[in-house]
Amino acid sequence: MQEIRLTYVGGSSGHDGCPALYGVEGLPAEVADGKEWAVIQGKRLDGEQVRAQLVDLRDNEDYVIVPKELIREHLGFFIDGESKGDG
């Protein structure tokens, strides 16, 4: 099995937990499906009311919440592979 490697890109709280954004390499081909992926670490938001509103949530998928500032601050990572740094 191929080793999955995460690279810390940045977060809104420094290096002390969520929210945080990671690059990911080494995903199995059947998971990666020819795409580049990122991992988002966030707070778990439980509840069937929320889950019922998600589109096509599969058994192997889940969801977390992160502040929009995390996405804005590190949007460059998704576009050109660079980030503004840790927020």
N, C-alpha and C positions, 0 to 999 in steps of 0.2 A: 504494500500500500504506500502510495506517495505521501510524503510529509507535507502538511498544510502549514504555511508560514504566514503570520500576521505581521504587518509593519505599522506601528503607531504613526498616524498622520497628525492628529491633534485632538483637542477637546475644549470644552468650555470651562472645565474645572481644573486644569493642570493635569498632573499625572495621578490624581487621587480618585479615580473612578469615573463614573459616567457623568455626562455623556462623552463619548469618544468615538473617533473614526479611525478605521484601520484599512490598509490595503491588504489584499489576500492573494497569495500565490499557491500553486500546487493543488488546486481543487481537482478532484477526479473529473475526467472528461464528461461523464454523464451528468455531473452537477454543473460544471462550468458552461456546458452547451455552447462553446465557442465565444463566450462573452467575458468581459472583465468584470470583476465583482469587488465590492467593498463590504466590510463588516461594520455595523453601527451598534455600539453599546449604549443602551438607554434604560430608562425605568420601565419595568413591566407594568402594563395596564390591563388588569384582569377584568373579566366580565363578559357574559354571553351577549349583553346588549351591544357592546362594542364589536365583539367578534362577528355578530350577525350582520354588521354593516360593511365588513371587509369583502372585497370582490375576490372570488375564487381562492379563498384561503385554504390551502391544502394541508393534509395531516403533517407533512414535514416542514411546515412554515409557521412562523409566529410573528409577533409584532411588538415593538417597543415605541416609547415616545421619546423624542429629543427636541430641544429647543431649536427654533428656526435659525437662531444665530449660529449654531454649530454648522448647519448646512451652508449658510451664507459665507461664513468665515473660511470654510474649506472647499468651496465650490470649485476652485481652481484644480483641486486634486482630481475631480471627475472630468474636467475639461482637458487639462494639459499635464496632469500628473504632479502638479505642484500645489502647495498649500501655503496660506499666509503664516502658518506656524501655530503654536499653542496659544489659545485665547484665555 
